[in-house]
Amino acid sequence: MAHRTTLEEERPAKTPKAPKKPAGGFAKAASDEARERVFDAFRRWGYLEATLDPLGLFEPLKQPDLDSLTGEAADEARRIYCGTVGADFMHLPEPERRRWISERLEGPAGEVDQHKILERLIRSRPFRTGVAGPLPSAPSDSPWKASPR
């Protein structure tokens, strides 16, 4: 059996290949990393700057960590995490859940079918019996007639 050092000496020396540099690869990787750092800060603290007062009587508190962030990524993250909905989810211990929530918040908004929502609202029992109440001129077999509780 041959010794390892002799095997290595017998092999022809290979010249190491220079790593391929994709055009703009380092700049893109750095910008993706910077964007991810900005979004991580807004995922953690953005809910504190959310505009939750519908009457506009109170201004949201400014976070010093978020005030220093500027640029296109910060504007996008501010739009997502500091709007009229505040999402505090980074305290969750499961990374899969945190990732799922952030993907839903940062992803494209789905199409809203307002007619379907209205139809479901009208057909719901609490709407018929509580919010809307029975119509005074509703016939006894009408779906608008309040059913006994």
TORTOR-530420 format. One record per residue: residue in one letter; x, y, z of N, C-alpha, C in turn; residue number from 1. Coordinates in nm, 4 decimals, always signed. Example, Ala and Ser with C-alpha at 12.3 -4.5 7.8 and 13.67 -1.06 7.14 Angstrom:
BEGIN
- A | +1.3190 | -0.5690 | +0.7800 | +1.2300 | -0.4500 | +0.7800 | +1.3200 | -0.3300 | +0.7800 | 1 .
- S | +1.2850 | -0.2250 | +0.7080 | +1.3670 | -0.1060 | +0.7140 | +1.2900 | +0.0030 | +0.7870 | 2 .
//
This chain:
BEGIN
- M | +0.0835 | -0.1163 | +0.0000 | +0.0000 | +0.0000 | +0.0000 | +0.0886 | +0.1234 | +0.0000 | 1 .
- A | +0.0561 | +0.2184 | -0.0810 | +0.1378 | +0.3388 | -0.0956 | +0.1045 | +0.4385 | +0.0134 | 2 .
- H | +0.2025 | +0.5177 | +0.0457 | +0.1853 | +0.6226 | +0.1447 | +0.1149 | +0.7413 | +0.0804 | 3 .
- R | +0.0365 | +0.8083 | +0.1553 | -0.0417 | +0.9178 | +0.1020 | +0.0445 | +1.0276 | +0.0407 | 4 .
- T | +0.1543 | +1.0588 | +0.1037 | +0.2391 | +1.1657 | +0.0508 | +0.2978 | +1.1282 | -0.0840 | 5 .
- T | +0.3259 | +1.0027 | -0.1047 | +0.3783 | +0.9624 | -0.2352 | +0.2711 | +0.9693 | -0.3419 | 6 .
- L | +0.1485 | +0.9401 | -0.3063 | +0.0397 | +0.9506 | -0.4041 | +0.0203 | +1.0954 | -0.4471 | 7 .
- E | +0.0323 | +1.1825 | -0.3513 | +0.0144 | +1.3235 | -0.3844 | +0.1296 | +1.3749 | -0.4688 | 8 .
- E | +0.2474 | +1.3227 | -0.4475 | +0.3614 | +1.3667 | -0.5269 | +0.3529 | +1.3152 | -0.6693 | 9 .
- E | +0.2917 | +1.1995 | -0.6885 | +0.2841 | +1.1403 | -0.8211 | +0.1814 | +1.2090 | -0.9113 | 10 .
- R | +0.0817 | +1.2698 | -0.8528 | -0.0215 | +1.3360 | -0.9312 | +0.0327 | +1.4651 | -0.9909 | 11 .
- P | -0.0068 | +1.4936 | -1.1119 | +0.0355 | +1.6233 | -1.1666 | -0.0352 | +1.7364 | -1.0924 | 12 .
- A | +0.0361 | +1.8419 | -1.0726 | -0.0197 | +1.9559 | -1.0002 | -0.1242 | +2.0255 | -1.0853 | 13 .
- K | -0.2385 | +2.0534 | -1.0234 | -0.3462 | +2.1238 | -1.0940 | -0.3357 | +2.2716 | -1.0619 | 14 .
- T | -0.3562 | +2.3498 | -1.1618 | -0.3559 | +2.4932 | -1.1381 | -0.4949 | +2.5334 | -1.0893 | 15 .
- P | -0.5012 | +2.6075 | -0.9814 | -0.6335 | +2.6481 | -0.9312 | -0.7000 | +2.7444 | -1.0289 | 16 .
- K | -0.8294 | +2.7205 | -1.0501 | -0.9049 | +2.8072 | -1.1394 | -0.9508 | +2.9308 | -1.0621 | 17 .
- A | -0.9473 | +3.0407 | -1.1312 | -0.9966 | +3.1640 | -1.0708 | -1.1490 | +3.1570 | -1.0659 | 18 .
- P | -1.2100 | +3.1986 | -0.9565 | -1.3560 | +3.1947 | -0.9490 | -1.4166 | +3.2907 | -1.0511 | 19 .
- K | -1.5269 | +3.2439 | -1.1092 | -1.5944 | +3.3277 | -1.2078 | -1.6649 | +3.4419 | -1.1367 | 20 .
- K | -1.6512 | +3.5585 | -1.1921 | -1.7162 | +3.6770 | -1.1355 | -1.8334 | +3.7155 | -1.2244 | 21 .
- P | -1.9558 | +3.6944 | -1.1754 | -2.0689 | +3.7365 | -1.2560 | -2.0742 | +3.8882 | -1.2623 | 22 .
- A | -2.1245 | +3.9368 | -1.3735 | -2.1315 | +4.0824 | -1.3918 | -2.2198 | +4.1427 | -1.2847 | 23 .
- G | -2.1627 | +4.2257 | -1.2014 | -2.2388 | +4.2918 | -1.0954 | -2.2799 | +4.1990 | -0.9832 | 24 .
- G | -2.2209 | +4.0832 | -0.9747 | -2.2594 | +3.9842 | -0.8748 | -2.2327 | +4.0289 | -0.7334 | 25 .
- F | -2.1138 | +4.0882 | -0.7109 | -2.0809 | +4.1321 | -0.5751 | -2.1679 | +4.2494 | -0.5335 | 26 .
- A | -2.1922 | +4.3397 | -0.6234 | -2.2764 | +4.4547 | -0.5913 | -2.4194 | +4.4104 | -0.5633 | 27 .
- K | -2.4676 | +4.3129 | -0.6425 | -2.6037 | +4.2640 | -0.6226 | -2.6147 | +4.1905 | -0.4895 | 28 .
- A | -2.5151 | +4.1094 | -0.4560 | -2.5166 | +4.0368 | -0.3294 | -2.5119 | +4.1333 | -0.2124 | 29 .
- A | -2.4312 | +4.2382 | -0.2249 | -2.4226 | +4.3379 | -0.1175 | -2.5539 | +4.4133 | -0.1042 | 30 .
- S | -2.6165 | +4.4457 | -0.2171 | -2.7429 | +4.5192 | -0.2088 | -2.8538 | +4.4300 | -0.1544 | 31 .
- D | -2.8532 | +4.2995 | -0.1899 | -2.9520 | +4.2072 | -0.1342 | -2.9339 | +4.1925 | +0.0161 | 32 .
- E | -2.8087 | +4.1883 | +0.0594 | -2.7808 | +4.1775 | +0.2028 | -2.8246 | +4.3031 | +0.2763 | 33 .
- A | -2.7977 | +4.4190 | +0.2176 | -2.8397 | +4.5449 | +0.2795 | -2.9920 | +4.5545 | +0.2834 | 34 .
- R | -3.0573 | +4.5116 | +0.1750 | -3.2038 | +4.5138 | +0.1705 | -3.2608 | +4.4221 | +0.2784 | 35 .
- E | -3.2021 | +4.3046 | +0.2957 | -3.2498 | +4.2104 | +0.3965 | -3.2306 | +4.2660 | +0.5382 | 36 .
- R | -3.1197 | +4.3372 | +0.5615 | -3.0990 | +4.3996 | +0.6927 | -3.2044 | +4.5058 | +0.7197 | 37 .
- V | -3.2376 | +4.5858 | +0.6179 | -3.3402 | +4.6896 | +0.6325 | -3.4750 | +4.6248 | +0.6624 | 38 .
- F | -3.5110 | +4.5234 | +0.5854 | -3.6396 | +4.4569 | +0.6067 | -3.6446 | +4.3876 | +0.7422 | 39 .
- D | -3.5328 | +4.3316 | +0.7871 | -3.5304 | +4.2685 | +0.9186 | -3.5576 | +4.3711 | +1.0291 | 40 .
- A | -3.4999 | +4.4891 | +1.0168 | -3.5255 | +4.5942 | +1.1161 | -3.6725 | +4.6332 | +1.1166 | 41 .
- F | -3.7331 | +4.6450 | +0.9988 | -3.8747 | +4.6818 | +0.9936 | -3.9642 | +4.5663 | +1.0374 | 42 .
- R | -3.9228 | +4.4424 | +1.0137 | -4.0016 | +4.3292 | +1.0641 | -4.0039 | +4.3298 | +1.2160 | 43 .
- R | -3.8920 | +4.3688 | +1.2764 | -3.8839 | +4.3698 | +1.4230 | -3.9518 | +4.4905 | +1.4867 | 44 .
- W | -3.9356 | +4.6087 | +1.4295 | -3.9793 | +4.7313 | +1.4960 | -4.0793 | +4.8145 | +1.4174 | 45 .
- G | -4.1151 | +4.7736 | +1.2985 | -4.2046 | +4.8529 | +1.2144 | -4.3435 | +4.8701 | +1.2722 | 46 .
- Y | -4.3923 | +4.7711 | +1.3475 | -4.5262 | +4.7819 | +1.4042 | -4.5368 | +4.8988 | +1.5025 | 47 .
- L | -4.4243 | +4.9396 | +1.5596 | -4.4276 | +5.0515 | +1.6534 | -4.4519 | +5.1849 | +1.5832 | 48 .
- E | -4.4220 | +5.1921 | +1.4531 | -4.4450 | +5.3133 | +1.3755 | -4.5718 | +5.3058 | +1.2914 | 49 .
- A | -4.6501 | +5.1989 | +1.3083 | -4.7714 | +5.1824 | +1.2275 | -4.8731 | +5.2906 | +1.2626 | 50 .
- T | -4.9454 | +5.3364 | +1.1622 | -5.0486 | +5.4381 | +1.1790 | -5.1780 | +5.3664 | +1.2158 | 51 .
- L | -5.2025 | +5.3490 | +1.3452 | -5.3167 | +5.2717 | +1.3920 | -5.4350 | +5.3577 | +1.4334 | 52 .
- D | -5.4186 | +5.4872 | +1.4389 | -5.5262 | +5.5766 | +1.4802 | -5.6071 | +5.6186 | +1.3567 | 53 .
- P | -5.7302 | +5.5684 | +1.3413 | -5.8069 | +5.6017 | +1.2218 | -5.8498 | +5.7474 | +1.2158 | 54 .
- L | -5.8564 | +5.8144 | +1.3289 | -5.8966 | +5.9551 | +1.3300 | -5.7797 | +6.0500 | +1.3106 | 55 .
- G | -5.6591 | +6.0002 | +1.3232 | -5.5407 | +6.0826 | +1.3038 | -5.5121 | +6.1775 | +1.4184 | 56 .
- L | -5.5628 | +6.1469 | +1.5357 | -5.5398 | +6.2328 | +1.6514 | -5.3998 | +6.2141 | +1.7094 | 57 .
- F | -5.3475 | +6.0950 | +1.6969 | -5.2170 | +6.0647 | +1.7540 | -5.1205 | +6.0228 | +1.6447 | 58 .
- E | -5.0027 | +6.0798 | +1.6476 | -4.8983 | +6.0419 | +1.5533 | -4.8289 | +5.9166 | +1.6063 | 59 .
- P | -4.7875 | +5.8271 | +1.5175 | -4.7138 | +5.7097 | +1.5651 | -4.5780 | +5.7496 | +1.6212 | 60 .
- L | -4.5312 | +5.6717 | +1.7162 | -4.4010 | +5.6978 | +1.7764 | -4.2917 | +5.6645 | +1.6768 | 61 .
- K | -4.1897 | +5.7473 | +1.6710 | -4.0765 | +5.7230 | +1.5814 | -3.9721 | +5.6390 | +1.6532 | 62 .
- Q | -3.9214 | +5.5398 | +1.5831 | -3.8155 | +5.4554 | +1.6362 | -3.6817 | +5.5049 | +1.5829 | 63 .
- P | -3.5852 | +5.5327 | +1.6705 | -3.4553 | +5.5814 | +1.6235 | -3.3841 | +5.4810 | +1.5321 | 64 .
- D | -3.4050 | +5.3509 | +1.5567 | -3.3400 | +5.2501 | +1.4720 | -3.3918 | +5.2559 | +1.3290 | 65 .
- L | -3.5175 | +5.2911 | +1.3124 | -3.5777 | +5.2939 | +1.1791 | -3.5623 | +5.4291 | +1.1110 | 66 .
- D | -3.5492 | +5.5364 | +1.1890 | -3.5342 | +5.6696 | +1.1299 | -3.4058 | +5.6829 | +1.0489 | 67 .
- S | -3.3030 | +5.6108 | +1.0902 | -3.1742 | +5.6223 | +1.0208 | -3.1714 | +5.5452 | +0.8892 | 68 .
- L | -3.2711 | +5.4606 | +0.8662 | -3.2743 | +5.3816 | +0.7431 | -3.3402 | +5.4608 | +0.6319 | 69 .
- T | -3.2701 | +5.4736 | +0.5203 | -3.3226 | +5.5466 | +0.4057 | -3.2982 | +5.4658 | +0.2800 | 70 .
- G | -3.3597 | +5.5067 | +0.1741 | -3.3399 | +5.4412 | +0.0459 | -3.4658 | +5.3724 | -0.0019 | 71 .
- E | -3.4541 | +5.3095 | -0.1165 | -3.5692 | +5.2446 | -0.1790 | -3.6202 | +5.1270 | -0.0956 | 72 .
- A | -3.5283 | +5.0471 | -0.0410 | -3.5685 | +4.9325 | +0.0411 | -3.6378 | +4.9788 | +0.1687 | 73 .
- A | -3.5889 | +5.0849 | +0.2299 | -3.6515 | +5.1371 | +0.3515 | -3.7905 | +5.1927 | +0.3217 | 74 .
- D | -3.8070 | +5.2579 | +0.2078 | -3.9385 | +5.3100 | +0.1710 | -4.0381 | +5.1959 | +0.1488 | 75 .
- E | -3.9922 | +5.0906 | +0.0825 | -4.0802 | +4.9753 | +0.0589 | -4.1158 | +4.9066 | +0.1907 | 76 .
- A | -4.0178 | +4.8864 | +0.2778 | -4.0427 | +4.8230 | +0.4073 | -4.1324 | +4.9108 | +0.4938 | 77 .
- R | -4.1146 | +5.0405 | +0.4882 | -4.1984 | +5.1337 | +0.5644 | -4.3434 | +5.1268 | +0.5153 | 78 .
- R | -4.3613 | +5.1140 | +0.3837 | -4.4959 | +5.1036 | +0.3269 | -4.5644 | +4.9756 | +0.3756 | 79 .
- I | -4.4884 | +4.8661 | +0.3859 | -4.5455 | +4.7373 | +0.4254 | -4.5700 | +4.7306 | +0.5758 | 80 .
- Y | -4.4697 | +4.7660 | +0.6542 | -4.4754 | +4.7414 | +0.7980 | -4.5178 | +4.8607 | +0.8817 | 81 .
- C | -4.5258 | +4.9798 | +0.8249 | -4.5630 | +5.0981 | +0.9032 | -4.6894 | +5.1634 | +0.8484 | 82 .
- G | -4.7714 | +5.0878 | +0.7822 | -4.8948 | +5.1418 | +0.7265 | -5.0055 | +5.1407 | +0.8306 | 83 .
- T | -5.1248 | +5.1042 | +0.7878 | -5.2392 | +5.1020 | +0.8789 | -5.2547 | +4.9688 | +0.9498 | 84 .
- V | -5.1662 | +4.8748 | +0.9204 | -5.1665 | +4.7456 | +0.9889 | -5.0296 | +4.7261 | +1.0512 | 85 .
- G | -5.0269 | +4.6965 | +1.1794 | -4.9010 | +4.6690 | +1.2471 | -4.8899 | +4.5195 | +1.2732 | 86 .
- A | -4.7805 | +4.4583 | +1.2346 | -4.7617 | +4.3149 | +1.2534 | -4.6417 | +4.2903 | +1.3437 | 87 .
- D | -4.6690 | +4.2374 | +1.4625 | -4.5639 | +4.2047 | +1.5584 | -4.5515 | +4.0529 | +1.5616 | 88 .
- F | -4.4565 | +3.9981 | +1.4859 | -4.4460 | +3.8531 | +1.4748 | -4.3050 | +3.8008 | +1.4924 | 89 .
- M | -4.2064 | +3.8854 | +1.5060 | -4.0684 | +3.8380 | +1.5138 | -4.0355 | +3.7730 | +1.6481 | 90 .
- H | -4.1252 | +3.7805 | +1.7441 | -4.1027 | +3.7140 | +1.8719 | -4.1395 | +3.5659 | +1.8665 | 91 .
- L | -4.2038 | +3.5218 | +1.7578 | -4.2436 | +3.3815 | +1.7469 | -4.1201 | +3.2922 | +1.7430 | 92 .
- P | -4.1203 | +3.1828 | +1.8181 | -4.0005 | +3.0982 | +1.8227 | -3.9791 | +3.0136 | +1.6972 | 93 .
- E | -4.0841 | +2.9887 | +1.6195 | -4.0711 | +2.9031 | +1.5012 | -4.0333 | +2.9866 | +1.3799 | 94 .
- P | -3.9152 | +2.9648 | +1.3206 | -3.8742 | +3.0433 | +1.2033 | -3.9656 | +3.0227 | +1.0826 | 95 .
- E | -4.0277 | +2.9035 | +1.0718 | -4.1165 | +2.8794 | +0.9580 | -4.2378 | +2.9719 | +0.9637 | 96 .
- R | -4.2905 | +2.9926 | +1.0832 | -4.4067 | +3.0815 | +1.0973 | -4.3684 | +3.2259 | +1.0675 | 97 .
- R | -4.2532 | +3.2680 | +1.1175 | -4.2083 | +3.4050 | +1.0894 | -4.1894 | +3.4251 | +0.9398 | 98 .
- R | -4.1293 | +3.3266 | +0.8734 | -4.1075 | +3.3362 | +0.7294 | -4.2403 | +3.3406 | +0.6544 | 99 .
- W | -4.3369 | +3.2576 | +0.6970 | -4.4671 | +3.2530 | +0.6320 | -4.5373 | +3.3884 | +0.6423 | 100 .
- I | -4.5358 | +3.4473 | +0.7616 | -4.6019 | +3.5769 | +0.7812 | -4.5326 | +3.6849 | +0.6987 | 101 .
- S | -4.4002 | +3.6881 | +0.7007 | -4.3297 | +3.7915 | +0.6244 | -4.3527 | +3.7746 | +0.4746 | 102 .
- E | -4.3600 | +3.6508 | +0.4264 | -4.3876 | +3.6293 | +0.2841 | -4.5260 | +3.6799 | +0.2470 | 103 .
- R | -4.6242 | +3.6594 | +0.3338 | -4.7611 | +3.7051 | +0.3057 | -4.7690 | +3.8575 | +0.3087 | 104 .
- L | -4.6989 | +3.9192 | +0.4019 | -4.7030 | +4.0654 | +0.4104 | -4.6270 | +4.1315 | +0.2963 | 105 .
- E | -4.5134 | +4.0743 | +0.2590 | -4.4272 | +4.1351 | +0.1574 | -4.4637 | +4.0938 | +0.0158 | 106 .
- G | -4.5441 | +3.9897 | +0.0019 | -4.5814 | +3.9412 | -0.1307 | -4.6870 | +4.0303 | -0.1945 | 107 .
- P | -4.7201 | +4.0014 | -0.3186 | -4.8231 | +4.0810 | -0.3862 | -4.9590 | +4.0564 | -0.3229 | 108 .
- A | -5.0384 | +4.1598 | -0.3157 | -5.1715 | +4.1490 | -0.2571 | -5.2622 | +4.0718 | -0.3523 | 109 .
- G | -5.3443 | +3.9861 | -0.2964 | -5.4368 | +3.9076 | -0.3773 | -5.5544 | +3.9929 | -0.4242 | 110 .
- E | -5.6221 | +3.9433 | -0.5232 | -5.7386 | +4.0118 | -0.5779 | -5.8537 | +3.9988 | -0.4786 | 111 .
- V | -5.9235 | +4.1073 | -0.4518 | -6.0346 | +4.1082 | -0.3583 | -6.1646 | +4.1120 | -0.4373 | 112 .
- D | -6.2505 | +4.0132 | -0.4127 | -6.3808 | +4.0086 | -0.4776 | -6.4829 | +4.0681 | -0.3808 | 113 .
- Q | -6.5115 | +4.1968 | -0.3958 | -6.5995 | +4.2660 | -0.3024 | -6.7423 | +4.2151 | -0.3086 | 114 .
- H | -6.7872 | +4.1712 | -0.4252 | -6.9231 | +4.1183 | -0.4369 | -6.9376 | +3.9892 | -0.3570 | 115 .
- K | -6.8366 | +3.9049 | -0.3603 | -6.8404 | +3.7794 | -0.2853 | -6.8389 | +3.8063 | -0.1350 | 116 .
- I | -6.7600 | +3.9039 | -0.0930 | -6.7555 | +3.9397 | +0.0491 | -6.8907 | +3.9916 | +0.0949 | 117 .
- L | -6.9524 | +4.0788 | +0.0153 | -7.0841 | +4.1323 | +0.0494 | -7.1875 | +4.0213 | +0.0564 | 118 .
- E | -7.1841 | +3.9288 | -0.0388 | -7.2794 | +3.8176 | -0.0392 | -7.2646 | +3.7328 | +0.0865 | 119 .
- R | -7.1416 | +3.7024 | +0.1247 | -7.1195 | +3.6225 | +0.2460 | -7.1620 | +3.6987 | +0.3713 | 120 .
- L | -7.1394 | +3.8279 | +0.3724 | -7.1798 | +3.9089 | +0.4870 | -7.3314 | +3.9105 | +0.5008 | 121 .
- I | -7.4000 | +3.9273 | +0.3909 | -7.5465 | +3.9328 | +0.3943 | -7.6043 | +3.7981 | +0.4356 | 122 .
- R | -7.5434 | +3.6897 | +0.3925 | -7.5951 | +3.5570 | +0.4254 | -7.5619 | +3.5129 | +0.5682 | 123 .
- S | -7.4729 | +3.5815 | +0.6333 | -7.4330 | +3.5389 | +0.7679 | -7.5448 | +3.5673 | +0.8676 | 124 .
- R | -7.5658 | +3.4773 | +0.9577 | -7.6727 | +3.4901 | +1.0564 | -7.6527 | +3.6110 | +1.1480 | 125 .
- P | -7.5314 | +3.6360 | +1.1994 | -7.5166 | +3.7540 | +1.2867 | -7.5545 | +3.8838 | +1.2158 | 126 .
- F | -7.5300 | +3.8937 | +1.0879 | -7.5671 | +4.0154 | +1.0152 | -7.7188 | +4.0282 | +1.0085 | 127 .
- R | -7.7867 | +3.9164 | +0.9777 | -7.9326 | +3.9213 | +0.9640 | -8.0012 | +3.9467 | +1.0968 | 128 .
- T | -7.9535 | +3.8836 | +1.2050 | -8.0243 | +3.8931 | +1.3323 | -7.9750 | +4.0067 | +1.4206 | 129 .
- G | -7.8486 | +4.0408 | +1.4086 | -7.7945 | +4.1401 | +1.5006 | -7.7738 | +4.2767 | +1.4402 | 130 .
- V | -7.6896 | +4.2850 | +1.3432 | -7.6521 | +4.4144 | +1.2874 | -7.7680 | +4.4759 | +1.2108 | 131 .
- A | -7.8213 | +4.4021 | +1.1162 | -7.9277 | +4.4566 | +1.0329 | -8.0623 | +4.4449 | +1.1019 | 132 .
- G | -8.0823 | +4.3387 | +1.1793 | -8.2117 | +4.3180 | +1.2425 | -8.3138 | +4.2789 | +1.1381 | 133 .
- P | -8.4284 | +4.2363 | +1.1832 | -8.5303 | +4.1986 | +1.0864 | -8.5890 | +4.3227 | +1.0198 | 134 .
- L | -8.6210 | +4.3071 | +0.8956 | -8.6866 | +4.4167 | +0.8255 | -8.8315 | +4.4221 | +0.8695 | 135 .
- P | -8.8861 | +4.5403 | +0.8938 | -9.0233 | +4.5492 | +0.9448 | -9.1263 | +4.4927 | +0.8473 | 136 .
- S | -9.1002 | +4.4980 | +0.7197 | -9.1985 | +4.4498 | +0.6229 | -9.1616 | +4.3147 | +0.5655 | 137 .
- A | -9.0728 | +4.2428 | +0.6305 | -9.0284 | +4.1137 | +0.5779 | -9.1351 | +4.0077 | +0.6026 | 138 .
- P | -9.1689 | +3.9298 | +0.4998 | -9.2663 | +3.8215 | +0.5205 | -9.2077 | +3.7144 | +0.6125 | 139 .
- S | -9.2918 | +3.6306 | +0.6672 | -9.2471 | +3.5330 | +0.7660 | -9.1529 | +3.4292 | +0.7080 | 140 .
- D | -9.1606 | +3.4011 | +0.5780 | -9.0709 | +3.3020 | +0.5195 | -8.9461 | +3.3651 | +0.4583 | 141 .
- S | -8.9248 | +3.4933 | +0.4807 | -8.8114 | +3.5652 | +0.4238 | -8.6826 | +3.5288 | +0.4985 | 142 .
- P | -8.5708 | +3.5207 | +0.4268 | -8.4431 | +3.4961 | +0.4969 | -8.4022 | +3.6145 | +0.5831 | 143 .
- W | -8.4686 | +3.7280 | +0.5659 | -8.4362 | +3.8455 | +0.6465 | -8.5100 | +3.8464 | +0.7794 | 144 .
- K | -8.6050 | +3.7620 | +0.7927 | -8.6793 | +3.7550 | +0.9183 | -8.5889 | +3.6971 | +1.0247 | 145 .
- A | -8.5866 | +3.7603 | +1.1396 | -8.5010 | +3.7142 | +1.2493 | -8.5506 | +3.5805 | +1.3002 | 146 .
- S | -8.4616 | +3.4850 | +1.3094 | -8.4979 | +3.3557 | +1.3646 | -8.4832 | +3.3607 | +1.5155 | 147 .
- P | -8.5656 | +3.2830 | +1.5888 | -8.5549 | +3.2871 | +1.7364 | -8.4199 | +3.2352 | +1.7808 | 148 .
- R | -8.3693 | +3.2956 | +1.8834 | -8.2370 | +3.2567 | +1.9341 | -8.2471 | +3.1473 | +2.0355 | 149 .
//
